Amino acid sequence: MVLEPPMDDSSDGILTFVHASDLHISKYVPQGGLVHFQHFLHTALPLISPRLVAVTGDLTDGKDRQRLRSQQQIDEWRAYEHALEAANVTARFNGSFYRDQRGNHDCFNIFDEQASENLYSAHSAVRDSRGYLLQIHEPFGNYAFVASDACPRHGFARPLNFFGALDASAMALLEQRLDATRPANHTFLLNHYPVSTTVYGRHNRPFAELVRGVSVVLCGHLHKLVGGLGAQLQAFRAREGYWELELGDMKEHAVYRVYAVDNDLISFVDVTLPLAPLPLPNPKLLNAVPPLVPIAHPPVVLVTNPKDARYLLPAHEPLHRMRASRFIRMLIWADQPVVSVEVRIDGMLHSHTAKYRGKEYPVERSAPNELVKIPLWTVPWDPTIFDDDRMHQIEVMVMDASGKRGYSHTPFTFGDTSMPLDNGARGGWIMQQNFADILRISGTVSYLLMAVCLLLVPRILFVMQKDPVAWVTSRAILHHQEHTRATELQRLLLRALRGGSIMATFKLTLALIAARTKFLVWSQFTAQVCLAGVSWLFWPAYFFAMSIAVLPLFTGRLIPSAPAVLGSVYAYGIFIAGEWSPLLDSWTYALVSICSLSVLLLYVAVAVTPSSLFYSRVESVPWYRRRLTKCAMATFVIVYLVLPSLMTAYAYGWISVLLGFGKAWLLVASCLALYWIDWRKLVVLPYSTFPQSSSAAMSRSSSSSSLM
């Protein structure tokens, strides 16, 4: 039996690496990007001195001056390459120190890997668009880093390039690389896109099975979203046994992540560059940025033993080593001598003093000046005191010689069950989803609801009626009764509010909501039946709905750098150059088209229905309600149809206007509906005498109706 080395106060057995993502070096954005990246190279990397630096994509921004059209900018790539050369990172450790890979911005408007627009292949550190496999062999273990490239085979121009895809060949390459890493102490999978935003091609082994040996998936792409939704984009995939840890961007937030593998226990800390303000202003010319001198950096503190209880990996980590270790172990990176290290456990000051047990060592004998720093500090303790299945807290406060302070707070336990991360509202829910299934299911369901509920069922009901006018008249009378009932409930509710009766108010509120809902639903359904009876409106709408399912949403120059190649965007995929690209972006376009057509069908039905109580030509309807309905529809057309159509035409050429059922043609139909049906009143209804008879019938009915 081979005995494991104990986690004592030795600095052996520690591997450190740094993760950064989403640089977005831009010649047009006035702040962030390049200046943050240079401070990262000249301040953070000398401070941490890791074994590896991994950058997961979006190295450049790839947009034009208006930041609407995508275009690979040679100035941005030269600035990136110059920054790497000035920091001398690409040649360190025999080329194994700095590794980068493509993001969706790095493959904007690139027809294929051999295209001259693929500037990543000429100006990056790795230059292999397929990713890389890096294995680090240390005396204490082997560690593998596998970077997969989920950029589509054909890099479409934005905005049709948000989701990633690993096709069959990319899946085969990923399988080959992952198999080559076994056995390894830990395998780290790097991709620009999170797992939830990537489509996986058909392969003999699904992605979930391929990654069963992976410990951590490192990714970027989502930045920090907005409104705090992406503050903690992290998730534990219990079924596969790995952590997926998305990292915020270097572009605006200037954040990077430091990982430490201490005796095969993986820990990490997020660090923000000490820059003010954030984002830092950029020079007007990219080539005018000189190499920056290091700036003062507060101490970075990372407790590696005991490990943070929120990120345990029972399937890959020897968690039992924490129970056997007689030392608290922590890494403290500081640009000035550390003068004070204070450790508190559960709020109580620890009685022992921290001691420095770190080291610096060269990776290559041929380059003795290229060092890796392991700034280990240890504190003696008795772990059995805290082995009680309860959650405990370690706080470490550090001060260096210049007065800068660092702080770390680590919850820990000695069990094998992770502490709940409780980050559902801050990004955890997003990371756990499968957007491929969500978009496909929601697109299919919404299409069926639109086609069945708004077109087919109303048409069938209309055809089945022997006297459609009599049916609509009876429905109008019932609508009037429901409206009268809701009005009376509203009057009683106001009286109850003035009287202060809580129970009566609650009951009347529920009754009013039910009455209003019933009134609106049935009124709208009656309007859809009326629309189904106007043949010259119904059949174009029906053809329109069918075309969204079987014809391209639009066709255009999806890759402007290859103007002779046209691509067609269908609901279920993108067809270009004789092959299908199963990007989820097409489903988002389909969802927008389906929702837009649904709103149009709802609006037109109300506009052509003489019995509609919330928008009709009945004299009792206030004039301002008609105006508000017109304004609401006009706003919808402008925001959801005009602007996206112009954006599509700007990005993919004006041919997309002519060949776009789900875009420009829908816009034309909406404008015609808004102009003709509403303002010109050119609809010839089959019930020419209905408005007068309906009004009279409703007037007679209102006098005899009562509350039900």
VENQUIQUI-V130326 format. One line per field, one symbol per residue. ss: DSSP state (H for helix, E for strand, L for the rest). psi: psi as a letter, one per 20 degrees, with the letter a starting at -180 (. if undefined). A space follows every 10 residues. Layout:
# VENQUIQUI-V130326
ss: ???
psi: ???
This chain:
# VENQUIQUI-V130326
ss: LLLLLLLLLL LLLEEEEEEE LLLLELLLLL ELLHHHHHHH HHHHHHHHLL LEEEEELLLE LLELLLLLLE LLLHHHHHHH HHHHHHHLLL LHHHHLLEEE ELLHHHHLLE LLLLLLLLLH HHHLLLLLLL EEEEEEEELL EEEEEEEELL LLLLELLLLL LLLEEELHHH HHHHHHHHHH LLLLLEEEEE LLLLHHHEEE LLLLLLHHHH HHHLLEEEEL LLLLLLLLLL LLLEEEELLL LEEEEELLLL LLLLEEEEEE EELLEEEEEE EELLLLLLLL ELLLLHHHLL LLLLLLLLLE EEEEELLLHH HLLLLLLLLH HHHHLLEEEE EEELLLLEEE EEEEELLEEL LLLLEELLEE EELLLLLLLL EEEELEEEEE LLHHHHLLLL LEEEEEEEEE LLLLEEEEEE EELLLLLLLL LLLHHHLHHH HHLLHHHHHH HHHHHHHHHH HHHHHHHHHH HHHHLLLHHH HHHHHHHHHH HHHHHHHHHH HHHHHHHHHL LHHHHHHHHH HHHHHHHHHH HHHHHHHHHH HHLLHHHHHH HHHHHHHHHH LLLEEELLLH HHLLLLEEEE LLEEEELLEE ELLLHHHHHH HHHHHHHHHH HHHHHHHLLL LLLLLLLLLL LLHHHHHHHH HHHHHHHHHH HHHHHHHHHH HHLLHHHHLL LLLHHHHHHH HHHHHHHHHH LLLLLLLLLH HHHHHHHHHH HHHHLLLL
psi: pppqpqnbkq jqkppqrppq qmglpqihpi qadghghhhg higgghghmr hqpppmrlhr hlrahikgqq ppohhghhgg ghhgghilhh iqlkjjgppr rqahhijplo gahiqhimih ihjaggjoij brpppoorhj rppqoooqoj qqgooqqqjl lgqrpoaghh ggggggghhi ipqqgqpppp qgpqhikppp rpriprghhh jhjpgppprc gickbqkjhk hmmqqonhgi krpooqprqh ghilqrppqp ooljppqrpp pppmqprpqq qqqhphjjor pqqqrppqpp pophpqqpii kqnhiiqmhi hhhipjpppq popqiqppip oppppkippq hqpqqpkrrp qqgphimiio qppnmppqpq rohhhjmjkr prpppppqpa hjiqqqqppo qqrjrjpqpp hlkhikihhg hirnhghghg ghggghgggg hghifgghgg hghiphnhgh ghghhhghgg ghggghghhh ghghhhghij ogghggghgg hggggggggg ghggghhhgg ghingigghh hgggghhhhh rqhrpanhnh imhioqqpor hjrppqkjrp olqihhhggg gggghghggg hgghghhjoi jphioajphi pqhhhgghgg hghggggggi ggghghgghh hjqihighln gjehhhgghg hgghgghghi ljpoqjmhjg gghgggghgh hhhiqrp.
